[in-house]
Amino acid sequence: MDVKHNKINRKTTIVCLIVLCSIPFFATAQQDSLSRAQLRSDTLYAIHGDTNNIVPQKSLGDVVKNIFNIKSSPHKDSLKQAKNVNVAFVPAFGYTLNSHLIALIAGNVTFKNKSDPNARLSYFNGTIAYTQKKQAYLYLKSSIWGKGNKYNFVGDWRLMQYPQDTYGLGGNTSIDSPVHMDFNYLRFYETVYREVSKNFYAGIGYNIDYHWNISEDKETIDGGKTDFEIYDGRRKTYSAGPSVSLLYDSRENPLNAHHGFYGNAIYRVNTKFFGSSDNWQSLIVDMRKYFPLPARSRNVLAFWNLDWFVLNGHAPYLDLPSTGWDVTNNTGRGYIQGRYRSTKMLYFETEYRMILTRNGLLGAVVFANAQSFAQWPSDKFDPVQPGYGLGLRIKLSKKSNTNVDVDYGFGTQGSSGLKVTIAEIF
């Protein structure tokens, strides 16, 4: 079904998104009155304002132990734990428009420096998956904090064999005109951050995006050249170079924040000096804000703004800003990955997270998002594409407060899809 959109000029689009994004960041947050003892990892503050009504948390591992009558010592995490190292993993099945059925194993390893009461949470997140569309991929993401929180080592490694539909350039393309692509992909991102002041860091990194064996299925298009052929058409591309970053992070838990602010600006330079196919530069600005709502509860109102721009030069087609291809692969719930793609992307999302059971085993979220992409070759922004949905949360690890996320989202032109992940979307 072809849906006609009202024309929205560039200034209106930008102003609307900026206004939306400004609300959480300039509002005054209510202070969380829970003490550290009430927020300790093996309990849940259950009733608003009632400090005498605290119940033990339950996780997916506790349910499994109860079913199979597995005994464990009290106050231990329900999943594997070794001193200050906590391991949580889960096999899962899912379905998305992009992949159809997915079989995956996802998990994380979290740890802290036990000698430092103010140490930040370090983690490794990993996923191995195979899909009905014959996609296979391995993700490994990490955030490792040094002594005294002076240094933070952030990594994002991926290896993928990834058939996927693409819909052309711009934010006003039709869902009924996909072009099937196939490609292999290697990503290697590593950044080292150094503390400048409390919660504020400056970083330098090195980034590689390598795509090869890129091909298109000509039988899926009605003659003529595709946007990929017009824009690029190469069967192998390589982007590499340094990046500089500024980071502010006051969250208490990066995997499931209850309060705080996260802001990250990344300027990346890709040059032929480092072997890149092209010289080009990009900028990513990522901001997130979290409010406990009501103030004395574990429910959270969260906001996310992500702006992603190719500043100059010619970025390869598969390195362009695109739905679901951000660093977290989480933009655009309700849309197929790669649904929109162009040289500039504006994105905003808000989510309300609710505890459903007093023991913290189950939770739920409702969310809404909006994305806009620049036309190509002009820089005029196309209409805003909205999305919305709801999801279930299942506690995977009490020590790291990590959840299994099961979300279902809806977008325009009949777009919809299921998303299963480990840790919160943002």
C-alpha positions as CSV (number, residue, x, y, z in Angstrom):
1,M,0.0,0.0,0.0
2,D,1.4,3.3,-1.0
3,V,0.9,6.0,1.6
4,K,1.2,9.7,0.6
5,H,2.8,11.9,3.2
6,N,2.3,15.6,3.8
7,K,5.3,17.7,2.9
8,I,7.2,18.9,5.9
9,N,10.0,21.3,5.3
10,R,13.4,20.9,6.8
11,K,13.1,23.7,9.4
12,T,9.8,22.4,10.7
13,T,11.1,18.9,11.1
14,I,14.2,20.0,12.9
15,V,12.4,22.4,15.2
16,C,9.8,19.7,16.1
17,L,12.4,17.2,17.0
18,I,14.5,19.7,18.9
19,V,11.5,20.8,21.0
20,L,10.6,17.2,21.8
21,C,14.2,16.3,22.7
22,S,14.6,19.4,24.9
23,I,11.7,18.6,27.2
24,P,13.5,15.9,29.3
25,F,16.9,17.6,29.3
26,F,15.7,21.0,30.6
27,A,13.1,19.7,33.0
28,T,14.0,19.4,36.7
29,A,14.2,15.8,37.8
30,Q,12.6,14.7,41.1
31,Q,15.2,13.3,43.5
32,D,15.2,9.6,44.1
33,S,14.7,9.2,47.8
34,L,15.7,5.6,48.0
35,S,18.8,4.8,50.1
36,R,21.6,2.6,48.8
37,A,20.4,-0.2,51.2
38,Q,16.9,-0.1,49.7
39,L,18.4,-0.3,46.2
40,R,20.8,-3.1,47.0
41,S,21.0,-5.7,44.3
42,D,19.0,-8.6,46.0
43,T,15.9,-6.6,47.1
44,L,13.2,-4.5,45.4
45,Y,11.6,-1.4,46.8
46,A,8.0,-2.6,46.3
47,I,5.5,0.0,47.6
48,H,5.8,3.8,47.0
49,G,7.3,5.4,50.1
50,D,6.9,2.4,52.3
51,T,10.4,1.6,53.6
52,N,9.1,-1.4,55.6
53,N,7.7,-3.2,52.6
54,I,10.7,-4.6,50.8
55,V,10.5,-8.0,49.2
56,P,13.2,-10.3,47.7
57,Q,13.7,-10.0,44.0
58,K,13.1,-13.0,41.7
59,S,14.8,-13.7,38.4
60,L,14.3,-16.1,35.5
61,G,16.9,-18.4,37.2
62,D,14.9,-18.5,40.4
63,V,11.9,-19.7,38.4
64,V,13.9,-22.5,36.8
65,K,15.3,-23.5,40.2
66,N,11.9,-23.7,41.7
67,I,10.6,-25.8,38.8
68,F,13.4,-28.3,39.0
69,N,13.8,-28.0,42.8
70,I,17.4,-26.8,42.6
71,K,18.8,-25.7,46.0
72,S,21.0,-22.7,46.3
73,S,22.5,-20.6,49.2
74,P,20.5,-17.5,50.2
75,H,21.2,-14.1,48.7
76,K,23.0,-15.5,45.7
77,D,22.2,-14.4,42.2
78,S,19.9,-16.9,40.5
79,L,22.4,-17.3,37.7
80,K,26.0,-18.2,37.7
81,Q,28.1,-16.0,40.0
82,A,31.8,-16.0,40.7
83,K,32.8,-13.6,43.5
84,N,32.1,-10.1,42.0
85,V,31.6,-11.5,38.4
86,N,28.1,-12.3,37.4
87,V,27.2,-14.3,34.3
88,A,23.7,-14.3,32.8
89,F,22.6,-16.0,29.5
90,V,19.5,-17.2,27.8
91,P,18.6,-19.1,24.7
92,A,15.7,-17.5,22.9
93,F,13.5,-17.5,19.7
94,G,12.0,-14.5,18.1
95,Y,10.6,-13.1,14.9
96,T,11.2,-9.8,13.0
97,L,10.3,-8.6,9.6
98,N,13.9,-8.4,8.7
99,S,14.9,-11.9,9.8
100,H,11.7,-13.9,10.3
101,L,12.4,-16.6,12.8
102,I,15.5,-16.1,14.9
103,A,17.3,-18.6,17.1
104,L,19.8,-17.0,19.4
105,I,21.9,-17.2,22.6
106,A,22.4,-13.9,24.3
107,G,24.0,-13.0,27.6
108,N,26.2,-10.7,29.5
109,V,29.0,-10.8,32.0
110,T,29.1,-7.9,34.6
111,F,31.6,-7.1,37.3
112,K,32.9,-4.4,39.6
113,N,36.0,-3.6,41.5
114,K,35.0,-4.8,44.9
115,S,37.6,-2.7,46.7
116,D,36.0,0.5,45.3
117,P,32.4,1.2,46.6
118,N,32.0,3.8,43.8
119,A,33.2,1.6,41.0
120,R,31.1,1.6,37.9
121,L,29.6,-1.5,36.4
122,S,31.7,-3.1,33.7
123,Y,30.1,-5.5,31.2
124,F,30.4,-7.7,28.2
125,N,27.2,-8.3,26.1
126,G,27.2,-11.0,23.5
127,T,24.8,-12.5,21.0
128,I,25.1,-15.4,18.6
129,A,22.2,-15.9,16.2
130,Y,20.9,-17.6,13.1
131,T,17.7,-16.6,11.3
132,Q,15.2,-18.1,8.9
133,K,16.6,-15.6,6.2
134,K,20.0,-17.4,6.5
135,Q,21.5,-14.5,8.4
136,A,24.3,-15.4,10.9
137,Y,26.0,-13.0,13.2
138,L,28.1,-12.6,16.3
139,Y,28.0,-9.5,18.4
140,L,30.3,-8.6,21.3
141,K,30.0,-5.3,23.1
142,S,31.9,-4.2,26.1
143,S,32.4,-1.4,28.6
144,I,35.3,-1.9,31.0
145,W,36.1,0.6,33.8
146,G,39.6,1.0,35.2
147,K,40.5,1.7,38.8
148,G,38.8,4.8,40.3
149,N,36.7,5.1,37.2
150,K,39.5,7.1,35.5
151,Y,39.4,5.1,32.3
152,N,36.7,3.5,30.3
153,F,37.4,1.0,27.5
154,V,34.4,0.7,25.1
155,G,34.3,-1.9,22.4
156,D,31.8,-3.0,19.6
157,W,32.9,-6.0,17.5
158,R,30.7,-7.7,15.0
159,L,31.0,-10.4,12.3
160,M,27.9,-10.9,10.0
161,Q,26.8,-12.7,6.9
162,Y,23.6,-10.7,6.4
163,P,21.1,-10.9,3.5
164,Q,18.7,-8.0,4.0
165,D,16.2,-5.9,2.1
166,T,17.0,-2.2,1.4
167,Y,14.4,0.4,0.4
168,G,16.5,3.1,-1.2
169,L,17.6,6.6,0.1
170,G,15.5,9.1,2.0
171,G,12.7,9.0,4.5
172,N,9.8,8.8,2.1
173,T,10.4,5.4,0.4
174,S,7.7,2.7,0.0
175,I,7.7,-0.5,2.0
176,D,6.3,-2.2,-1.1
177,S,9.5,-1.7,-3.2
178,P,12.3,-3.5,-1.4
179,V,15.6,-4.6,-3.1
180,H,17.2,-7.7,-1.7
181,M,20.9,-7.4,-0.8
182,D,23.5,-9.7,0.5
183,F,26.7,-8.8,2.2
184,N,29.4,-9.8,4.7
185,Y,30.3,-7.4,7.4
186,L,33.1,-6.9,9.9
187,R,33.0,-4.1,12.5
188,F,35.7,-3.2,14.9
189,Y,35.2,-0.2,17.2
190,E,37.4,0.5,20.2
191,T,37.5,3.7,22.2
192,V,39.4,4.7,25.4
193,Y,37.9,7.4,27.6
194,R,39.8,9.4,30.2
195,E,38.1,11.2,33.1
196,V,38.2,15.0,32.8
197,S,35.9,15.7,35.7
198,K,33.2,13.9,37.7
199,N,31.1,11.9,35.2
200,F,32.7,13.7,32.2
201,Y,35.2,11.9,29.9
202,A,37.1,12.6,26.7
203,G,38.0,9.7,24.4
204,I,39.9,8.7,21.3
205,G,39.2,5.6,19.3
206,Y,39.7,3.6,16.1
207,N,36.9,2.3,13.9
208,I,36.7,-0.1,11.0
209,D,33.6,-1.0,8.9
210,Y,34.4,-3.5,6.2
211,H,31.7,-4.8,3.8
212,W,32.4,-7.4,1.1
213,N,30.5,-9.7,-1.3
214,I,27.8,-7.0,-1.7
215,S,25.2,-8.1,-4.2
216,E,21.6,-7.2,-5.2
217,D,18.8,-9.5,-6.4
218,K,17.8,-7.9,-9.7
219,E,14.6,-10.0,-9.9
220,T,13.0,-8.0,-7.1
221,I,13.0,-4.6,-8.9
222,D,11.1,-3.4,-11.9
223,G,13.9,-2.5,-14.2
224,G,16.1,0.6,-14.0
225,K,18.9,1.3,-11.5
226,T,18.5,1.0,-7.8
227,D,19.5,3.8,-5.4
228,F,22.4,1.6,-4.4
229,E,23.7,1.5,-8.0
230,I,23.2,5.2,-8.5
231,Y,24.8,6.2,-5.2
232,D,27.6,3.7,-5.0
233,G,27.2,0.3,-6.6
234,R,30.5,-1.1,-5.3
235,R,30.8,-4.7,-4.2
236,K,33.4,-4.1,-1.5
237,T,33.9,-1.0,0.8
238,Y,36.2,-0.3,3.6
239,S,36.0,2.6,6.1
240,A,38.6,3.1,8.7
241,G,40.0,5.9,10.8
242,P,40.2,7.6,14.2
243,S,37.5,9.2,16.3
244,V,37.3,11.7,19.1
245,S,34.5,11.6,21.7
246,L,33.1,13.5,24.6
247,L,31.1,11.5,27.1
248,Y,29.0,12.5,30.2
249,D,27.4,9.6,32.1
250,S,25.8,9.9,35.5
251,R,23.7,6.7,35.2
252,E,24.0,4.2,38.1
253,N,23.6,1.2,35.7
254,P,24.2,1.3,31.9
255,L,22.2,-1.9,31.4
256,N,19.0,-0.7,33.1
257,A,19.2,3.0,34.3
258,H,16.9,4.2,37.0
259,H,18.0,7.8,37.0
260,G,20.8,10.0,35.5
261,F,21.9,11.4,32.2
262,Y,24.0,10.0,29.3
263,G,25.4,12.2,26.6
264,N,27.9,11.2,23.9
265,A,29.3,13.0,20.9
266,I,31.5,11.1,18.4
267,Y,33.3,12.7,15.6
268,R,34.8,10.2,13.2
269,V,37.3,10.7,10.4
270,N,37.7,8.0,7.6
271,T,40.6,8.6,5.3
272,K,42.4,6.8,2.5
273,F,45.5,7.1,4.7
274,F,44.1,4.3,6.9
275,G,42.9,2.3,3.8
276,S,39.4,3.7,3.5
277,S,37.7,3.5,0.2
278,D,36.7,7.2,0.5
279,N,37.5,10.2,2.6
280,W,34.5,11.1,4.7
281,Q,33.6,12.4,8.2
282,S,30.6,11.7,10.4
283,L,29.1,13.0,13.7
284,I,26.9,11.1,16.1
285,V,25.2,12.9,19.1
286,D,23.5,10.5,21.5
287,M,21.6,11.8,24.6
288,R,19.5,9.9,27.1
289,K,17.7,11.0,30.3
290,Y,16.0,8.9,33.0
291,F,13.4,10.0,35.7
292,P,11.9,7.7,38.4
293,L,8.2,8.2,38.0
294,P,6.5,8.3,40.6
295,A,9.6,9.6,42.3
296,R,9.7,6.9,45.0
297,S,9.2,4.0,42.7
298,R,11.2,1.7,40.4
299,N,9.2,2.8,37.4
300,V,11.2,4.9,35.0
301,L,10.3,7.5,32.3
302,A,13.2,7.6,29.8
303,F,14.0,9.8,26.8
304,W,16.5,9.2,23.9
305,N,17.7,11.5,21.2
306,L,20.1,10.3,18.5
307,D,21.3,12.5,15.6
308,W,23.6,10.9,13.0
309,F,25.2,12.9,10.2
310,V,27.6,12.4,7.3
311,L,29.3,15.8,7.4
312,N,31.2,15.6,4.2
313,G,32.8,13.2,1.7
314,H,31.2,10.1,0.2
315,A,30.3,7.5,2.8
316,P,29.7,4.0,1.4
317,Y,26.0,3.0,1.0
318,L,26.0,0.5,3.9
319,D,27.8,2.9,6.2
320,L,25.1,5.6,5.8
321,P,22.8,6.5,8.8
322,S,20.0,3.9,8.7
323,T,17.1,2.6,10.8
324,G,18.4,0.0,13.3
325,W,22.0,0.4,12.2
326,D,23.0,2.7,15.1
327,V,25.7,1.5,17.5
328,T,23.1,-0.3,19.6
329,N,21.0,-1.5,16.7
330,N,17.9,-0.3,18.6
331,T,16.5,2.7,16.7
332,G,13.2,2.3,15.0
333,R,11.2,-0.3,17.0
334,G,8.3,-1.0,14.8
335,Y,10.3,-0.8,11.6
336,I,12.4,-3.4,9.7
337,Q,16.2,-2.8,10.1
338,G,17.4,-0.7,7.2
339,R,13.9,0.6,6.4
340,Y,15.2,4.2,6.0
341,R,18.7,5.3,5.0
342,S,20.4,8.5,4.0
343,T,23.2,10.9,4.8
344,K,21.4,12.5,7.8
345,M,19.2,11.0,10.5
346,L,17.2,12.6,13.3
347,Y,15.7,10.3,15.9
348,F,13.8,10.6,19.2
349,E,12.2,8.0,21.5
350,T,10.5,7.9,24.8
351,E,9.7,4.9,27.0
352,Y,7.9,4.3,30.3
353,R,9.1,1.2,32.2
354,M,6.8,-0.4,34.8
355,I,7.3,-3.0,37.4
356,L,4.5,-5.5,37.2
357,T,5.3,-7.9,40.1
358,R,6.5,-6.9,43.5
359,N,9.4,-9.3,43.3
360,G,10.7,-7.6,40.1
361,L,10.4,-10.8,38.0
362,L,8.1,-9.2,35.4
363,G,7.9,-5.7,34.0
364,A,6.4,-3.9,31.0
365,V,7.2,-0.9,28.8
366,V,5.2,1.3,26.4
367,F,7.2,3.4,23.9
368,A,6.9,5.8,21.0
369,N,9.5,7.0,18.6
370,A,10.0,9.4,15.6
371,Q,12.6,9.4,12.8
372,S,13.4,11.7,9.9
373,F,15.9,11.2,7.1
374,A,17.4,13.7,4.6
375,Q,16.5,13.3,1.0
376,W,19.3,12.5,-1.4
377,P,21.1,14.2,-3.0
378,S,19.5,17.2,-1.3
379,D,19.7,17.8,2.4
380,K,15.9,18.5,2.8
381,F,14.4,16.3,5.5
382,D,11.5,14.1,4.6
383,P,8.4,13.7,6.8
384,V,8.7,12.3,10.3
385,Q,8.0,8.6,10.5
386,P,6.4,7.6,13.9
387,G,6.5,4.3,15.7
388,Y,5.0,2.9,18.9
389,G,4.5,-0.3,20.8
390,L,4.7,-2.2,24.1
391,G,6.9,-4.8,25.6
392,L,7.5,-7.4,28.4
393,R,10.5,-7.5,30.7
394,I,11.7,-10.6,32.4
395,K,14.4,-10.4,35.1
396,L,17.5,-12.3,33.9
397,S,20.0,-11.2,36.6
398,K,19.4,-9.5,39.9
399,K,23.0,-8.6,40.5
400,S,23.2,-6.5,37.3
401,N,19.5,-5.8,37.1
402,T,19.5,-7.1,33.5
403,N,16.2,-8.0,31.8
404,V,15.2,-10.0,28.8
405,D,13.3,-7.6,26.5
406,V,10.4,-8.7,24.3
407,D,9.0,-5.8,22.4
408,Y,6.4,-5.4,19.6
409,G,6.3,-2.2,17.6
410,F,4.2,-0.6,14.9
411,G,5.2,1.9,12.2
412,T,3.7,3.5,9.1
413,Q,2.6,1.7,5.9
414,G,1.7,-1.5,7.9
415,S,5.2,-1.9,9.3
416,S,5.4,-3.9,12.5
417,G,7.8,-6.4,14.2
418,L,9.0,-8.2,17.3
419,K,12.3,-7.5,18.9
420,V,14.1,-9.7,21.5
421,T,17.2,-8.3,23.3
422,I,19.2,-8.5,26.5
423,A,19.3,-5.3,28.6
424,E,17.2,-2.2,28.0
425,I,16.9,-0.7,24.6
426,F,18.5,2.6,25.8
